[in-house]
Amino acid sequence: MSSESEAACRPDAAAEKQLPAFLDASLLQYILDENLPDDPIEVDSFTAAIATKPGDNYSSDVYRIVVHYNGSKVIPLVAKIMSEDPTVKEFGQRIGAFMKEVYTCRNLLPIFSQIVSRGSTRIKFGAHCVYATRDPADTVVFQDLNALGYRMPDRTRGGLDLAHCELIMRKIGLFHAASMVYVARGPLERQLFTYQYSHGMVQPGDNVSNNPGLKMFANGLDTFLEVSAGWPELKREIWTKLKALRLTYAKRCAQCLLTERHDQPEVTFRVLNHGDLWTNNMMFRYEDAADEGTVSDVLFVDYQLGSYGSPGLDLVYCLHNCPQFEVRESSTDRLLRLYHESLCEGLSNGGYKQSFPTFEDVLKEYERHEFIGLVSGLSMLPIILMERTDEVELTMGNLVGGEQAVKIRNIQYQGKQYRQSVIPILERFHAKGLLD
């Protein structure tokens, strides 16, 4: 390994965290040999740096690696190494996050792409997975989407505009359609989805004591009640109903995130949900890198929480967490219609033989899972809209409990963008009786 590589891996280098020792030149040599089998490979050097800012990723450390090989050739990679935080690690193992992401990216995404692509235009859903291992740590290595012109949007800018949201709806519509075509191929495909993707972040029997996500949601409601008690713009009746909701809130959170809900009739149609469709799990490409008005494509990352169930899971979660305030308030119906058009287009491209879901079916599934929007408003939006700060370290452990968690939540819930966004959501849910 060259001195350049060694410097990039030292704790005192520019990277905030040290690249694990096992991710060395010999492993990179192996990865390139496996993925470029037609050429003899010799790794000359590599550099590595942390790829995400604090607060952009809570379950893993992500490194951008640039490999120089065969004298003048370069290949950019991204290595995602699951967090060693005990809370995060145990939770990830419980829900099968690593295996789910690897299987989805390696096996399903290429098939889904073939299903919905027509002509010379190839539709992609995510990065190509070039390597995965569980020893000595859960690690996945991908092609670097940043090198292909994709970048993550800034989550602190108040959300995504209409053009970005339209791209998301088009792409998730095609993704959902591809999953429907795939499952319709036969019993083995359906069995795979039914078992391997039977749940996302919540399983039957989960509660705040064994699921850190549910604990974070419950903490979110408690903090909101504390911080918002004196807000003049929040109707007292709404605040009182939220306070009464504390007794059943975690249970209702779990119910709305389950793929099987025995309290409601059978879902109208099922898809493979991404499961965590928010801004930091998307990367956008622009025709002009300096002009966000030229956004042209979106790819999804972090396929750890995929679940086979109602599309309402992805749609409600996404349309409450991603859009700018104005887009959420005025364009949700338009975005759902665009999703339906894209869904039908994907089903048609894939030769789907069964009846296509109607727009009324989409609305029914969206409304069936609308409580997820309340969870997003009280627990996700504060995180998404939180301004960057050096006062606290944003980690999953700190979001769940402890002194840092209290400090973080107080910063989040006092944000001006958050207060503007959450009030209309609460008023809408109050009008629909979802707070009762």
Backbone hydrogen bonds, N-H to C=O, Kabsch-Sander energy under -0.5 kcal/mol:
donor,donor_aa,acceptor,acceptor_aa,energy
6,E,2,S,-2.0
7,A,3,S,-2.5
8,A,4,E,-1.7
9,C,5,S,-1.1
9,C,6,E,-0.6
10,R,6,E,-0.7
10,R,7,A,-0.9
13,A,10,R,-1.9
23,L,20,P,-1.5
24,D,22,F,-1.9
28,L,24,D,-2.2
29,Q,25,A,-2.4
30,Y,26,S,-2.0
31,I,27,L,-2.5
32,L,28,L,-2.4
33,D,29,Q,-2.4
34,E,30,Y,-2.2
35,N,31,I,-1.7
36,L,32,L,-2.3
39,D,36,L,-1.4
44,D,68,H,-2.7
45,S,68,H,-1.6
47,T,66,V,-1.9
49,A,64,R,-1.8
51,A,62,V,-3.5
52,T,62,V,-0.6
55,G,394,L,-0.8
56,D,53,K,-2.3
61,D,81,I,-3.0
63,Y,79,A,-2.8
64,R,49,A,-3.2
65,I,63,Y,-0.6
65,I,77,L,-2.9
66,V,47,T,-2.3
67,V,65,I,-0.6
67,V,75,I,-2.6
68,H,45,S,-2.9
68,H,66,V,-0.5
69,Y,67,V,-0.5
69,Y,73,K,-2.7
70,N,42,E,-2.6
72,S,70,N,-1.7
73,K,69,Y,-2.0
75,I,67,V,-2.4
77,L,65,I,-3.6
78,V,142,F,-2.4
79,A,63,Y,-2.6
80,K,78,V,-0.5
80,K,140,V,-3.3
81,I,61,D,-3.0
81,I,79,A,-0.6
82,M,80,K,-0.5
82,M,138,D,-2.5
83,S,59,S,-2.5
89,K,85,D,-3.2
90,E,86,P,-2.4
91,F,87,T,-1.9
92,G,88,V,-2.6
93,Q,89,K,-2.1
94,R,90,E,-2.1
95,I,91,F,-1.9
96,G,92,G,-0.6
96,G,93,Q,-0.5
97,A,92,G,-2.4
100,K,96,G,-2.1
101,E,97,A,-2.2
102,V,98,F,-2.5
103,Y,99,M,-2.4
104,T,100,K,-2.4
105,C,101,E,-2.6
106,R,102,V,-2.6
107,N,103,Y,-2.5
108,L,103,Y,-1.3
109,L,104,T,-2.7
111,I,107,N,-0.9
112,F,108,L,-3.3
113,S,109,L,-2.2
114,Q,110,P,-1.8
115,I,111,I,-2.1
116,V,112,F,-1.8
117,S,113,S,-1.6
118,R,121,T,-0.7
121,T,118,R,-1.0
122,R,120,S,-0.7
123,I,121,T,-0.6
124,K,122,R,-0.5
130,V,128,H,-0.6
130,V,141,V,-2.6
131,Y,141,V,-1.5
133,T,139,T,-2.3
139,T,133,T,-2.9
139,T,137,A,-0.5
140,V,80,K,-2.4
141,V,131,Y,-3.1
142,F,78,V,-3.0
143,Q,128,H,-2.1
144,D,76,P,-1.3
145,L,143,Q,-0.9
147,A,144,D,-0.7
148,L,144,D,-0.5
148,L,145,L,-0.9
149,G,146,N,-1.5
150,Y,145,L,-2.4
151,R,284,F,-2.4
155,R,153,P,-0.7
157,R,154,D,-1.4
158,G,155,R,-0.5
160,L,322,C,-2.7
165,C,161,D,-2.2
166,E,162,L,-2.6
167,L,163,A,-1.7
168,I,164,H,-1.9
169,M,165,C,-2.3
170,R,166,E,-2.3
171,K,167,L,-2.5
172,I,168,I,-3.0
173,G,169,M,-1.8
174,L,170,R,-1.8
175,F,171,K,-2.3
176,H,172,I,-2.8
177,A,173,G,-2.1
178,A,174,L,-2.7
179,S,175,F,-1.8
180,M,176,H,-1.8
181,V,177,A,-2.4
182,Y,178,A,-2.4
183,V,179,S,-2.4
184,A,180,M,-1.7
185,R,182,Y,-1.4
186,G,183,V,-1.2
190,R,186,G,-1.8
191,Q,187,P,-2.6
192,L,188,L,-2.2
193,F,189,E,-2.0
194,T,190,R,-2.7
195,Y,191,Q,-2.1
196,Q,192,L,-2.3
197,Y,192,L,-0.7
197,Y,193,F,-1.0
198,S,195,Y,-1.1
200,G,202,V,-0.6
206,D,203,Q,-2.1
210,N,207,N,-1.0
211,N,207,N,-1.6
215,K,211,N,-1.9
216,M,212,P,-2.3
217,F,213,G,-2.1
218,A,214,L,-2.5
219,N,215,K,-2.6
220,G,216,M,-1.9
221,L,217,F,-1.8
222,D,218,A,-2.1
223,T,219,N,-2.7
224,F,220,G,-2.5
225,L,221,L,-2.5
226,E,222,D,-1.9
227,V,223,T,-3.0
228,S,224,F,-2.9
229,A,225,L,-0.6
230,G,227,V,-0.5
231,W,228,S,-2.0
234,L,231,W,-0.9
235,K,233,E,-0.6
239,W,235,K,-2.1
240,T,236,R,-2.6
241,K,237,E,-2.0
242,L,238,I,-2.4
243,K,239,W,-2.1
244,A,240,T,-2.0
245,L,241,K,-1.4
246,R,242,L,-0.5
246,R,243,K,-1.1
247,L,244,A,-0.8
248,T,245,L,-1.1
249,Y,245,L,-1.4
252,R,248,T,-2.5
253,C,249,Y,-2.6
254,A,250,A,-2.3
255,Q,251,K,-2.3
256,C,252,R,-2.2
257,L,253,C,-1.1
257,L,254,A,-0.5
258,L,254,A,-0.7
258,L,255,Q,-0.8
261,R,259,T,-0.5
262,H,260,E,-0.6
264,Q,261,R,-1.5
271,V,309,G,-2.9
273,N,271,V,-0.8
273,N,307,S,-3.5
278,W,276,D,-1.9
281,N,278,W,-2.5
282,M,279,T,-1.4
283,M,299,L,-2.5
284,F,151,R,-2.9
285,R,297,D,-2.3
286,Y,149,G,-0.7
287,E,294,T,-2.2
289,A,287,E,-0.5
291,D,288,D,-2.3
292,E,290,A,-0.5
294,T,291,D,-1.9
295,V,292,E,-1.1
296,S,285,R,-3.3
297,D,285,R,-1.2
299,L,283,M,-2.4
300,F,125,F,-2.4
301,V,281,N,-2.2
304,Q,302,D,-0.7
307,S,273,N,-1.1
308,Y,197,Y,-3.5
309,G,271,V,-2.3
309,G,307,S,-0.8
313,L,310,S,-1.6
315,L,311,P,-2.5
316,V,312,G,-2.2
317,Y,313,L,-1.3
318,C,314,D,-2.7
319,L,315,L,-2.6
320,H,316,V,-1.0
321,N,317,Y,-1.5
322,C,318,C,-2.7
324,Q,160,L,-2.6
325,F,158,G,-0.6
328,R,324,Q,-2.7
329,E,325,F,-2.1
330,S,326,E,-1.7
331,S,327,V,-2.6
335,L,331,S,-2.4
336,L,332,T,-2.3
337,R,333,D,-2.2
338,L,334,R,-2.1
339,Y,335,L,-2.3
340,H,336,L,-2.2
341,E,337,R,-2.3
342,S,338,L,-2.3
343,L,339,Y,-2.8
344,C,340,H,-2.4
345,E,341,E,-2.2
346,G,342,S,-2.6
347,L,343,L,-2.2
348,S,344,C,-2.4
349,N,345,E,-2.6
350,G,346,G,-1.9
351,G,348,S,-1.3
352,Y,347,L,-2.7
362,V,358,T,-1.7
363,L,359,F,-2.5
364,K,360,E,-2.4
365,E,361,D,-2.1
366,Y,362,V,-2.3
367,E,363,L,-2.8
368,R,364,K,-1.9
369,H,365,E,-1.1
369,H,366,Y,-0.6
370,E,367,E,-1.2
372,I,369,H,-2.1
373,G,370,E,-1.6
374,L,370,E,-0.7
374,L,371,F,-0.6
375,V,371,F,-2.0
376,S,372,I,-2.7
377,G,373,G,-2.4
378,L,374,L,-2.3
379,S,375,V,-2.1
380,M,375,V,-0.7
380,M,376,S,-1.4
381,L,376,S,-3.2
383,I,380,M,-0.8
384,I,380,M,-2.6
385,L,381,L,-2.9
386,M,383,I,-0.7
394,L,392,V,-0.6
395,T,393,E,-1.0
396,M,58,Y,-0.8
399,L,395,T,-1.6
400,V,396,M,-1.5
401,G,397,G,-1.8
406,V,402,G,-1.5
407,K,403,E,-1.8
408,I,404,Q,-2.9
409,R,405,A,-2.6
410,N,406,V,-2.0
411,I,407,K,-1.7
412,Q,408,I,-2.5
413,Y,409,R,-2.7
414,Q,410,N,-0.7
415,G,412,Q,-1.4
419,R,415,G,-2.2
420,Q,416,K,-2.1
421,S,417,Q,-1.8
422,V,418,Y,-2.7
423,I,419,R,-1.3
425,I,421,S,-1.0
426,L,422,V,-2.5
427,E,423,I,-2.4
428,R,424,P,-2.3
429,F,425,I,-2.3
430,H,426,L,-2.5
431,A,427,E,-2.1
432,K,428,R,-1.4
433,G,429,F,-0.6
433,G,430,H,-1.1
434,L,429,F,-2.2
435,L,429,F,-0.6
436,D,433,G,-1.1
